Amino acid sequence: MTLKIELAALAATFAGAAGFFAVEQPLSEPTPLERNEVFVAADYDAFDRNFRHGREVCSVGIEKERLCFQPSPLEERLVEGTMLADHIPMLAAEFPILVATPAKSDDQQLVRFGRSLALIDPQTRMVQDVIRLEQPSFLEAVAPA
C-alpha cells in the first residue's frame, strides 16, 4: 500500500516537472533547414565593441547612442529554424541602425534578444537567421550555435 502511494507521489512530481518545462521552453526544437544566411558583414560592423560605457567596458552596443547590450538567457537557445513561443514578445530592435542584409525581405522582422539579432517571420514566428554580435568576428557571429 505504501509503495502505491510513493509511486503515485513520484508520478505526480514527474508530471508537474514535465508541465513546468513544457511551459518554460520558449523555443521549439530547430527544424532542419538549409542554411539561409541573411546577415552580412556590414550588419556585424554596424555595432561597436569594447568601448567605455560609464565605468564599465561594454562588449557590444552602439557607443554614440549610449547603448550597451546585456546578455539574455533566451539568446542561448535562439537558433535558425526554431519557433518562438507565443508568450515571447517580438519587439522590433530599438536602435536606429538599419542592417544592410540585402537578402532581408519585407516580411521578416528584426528582433534583438540580448547580444543577438534575429530575423523572424512574424506569421510563423520561425527564426530565419541569427547573428551573435558579441563574437570576435563576423564568421563566428553567424556560425550556428
C-alpha positions, -999 to 999 in steps of 0.1 A, spaced: 0 0 0 28 24 9 46 16 -23 15 26 -43 13 59 -25 50 66 -31 47 57 -68 17 80 -71 36 108 -55 66 102 -77 43 102 -108 27 135 -97 62 150 -92 73 140 -127 41 152 -143 45 186 -125 81 189 -137 72 179 -173 44 206 -172 69 232 -159 94 225 -186 68 224 -213 56 259 -204 91 273 -197 107 262 -230 104 294 -251 116 279 -283 108 247 -302 134 224 -314 151 236 -346 136 223 -378 162 210 -402 166 238 -427 190 246 -455 213 273 -441 198 306 -455 222 332 -442 207 367 -444 230 387 -422 261 402 -438 294 415 -425 281 451 -427 254 442 -402 281 429 -378 303 460 -384 274 484 -376 279 478 -339 307 490 -316 327 466 -294 348 470 -263 340 507 -256 337 526 -223 301 528 -211 302 547 -178 327 529 -156 323 496 -174 337 483 -207 308 474 -230 315 443 -251 289 452 -278 264 480 -284 261 514 -300 285 538 -285 271 571 -300 236 561 -287 250 551 -253 235 516 -257 253 486 -242 237 453 -248 234 429 -219 232 391 -223 198 374 -223 191 338 -213 169 334 -244 196 341 -269 215 309 -260 185 289 -274 179 312 -304 188 291 -334 178 292 -371 147 271 -376 133 274 -341 98 287 -335 94 314 -308 67 305 -283 36 327 -284 43 342 -250 77 357 -261 72 392 -275 87 400 -309 96 436 -302 114 454 -331 151 462 -324 151 495 -306 182 511 -321 184 534 -352 208 512 -372 195 498 -404 210 464 -411 224 460 -446 211 425 -451 205 425 -489 185 393 -486 162 405 -459 126 406 -471 98 429 -460 81 400 -443 109 395 -418 111 413 -385 144 423 -369 144 415 -332 171 418 -306 175 394 -277 204 403 -255 235 405 -277 220 387 -307 199 399 -336 174 376 -352 153 378 -384 119 363 -377 89 355 -399 61 372 -379 35 350 -393 51 317 -384 74 330 -356 102 309 -372 137 322 -367 152 328 -402 187 339 -392 207 348 -361 238 370 -357 257 369 -323 271 404 -320 294 397 -291 316 373 -312 351 385 -322 345 382 -359 316 381 -384 322 345 -394 319 334 -357 289 357 -353 269 339 -379 281 304 -372 254 281 -360 252 278 -322 
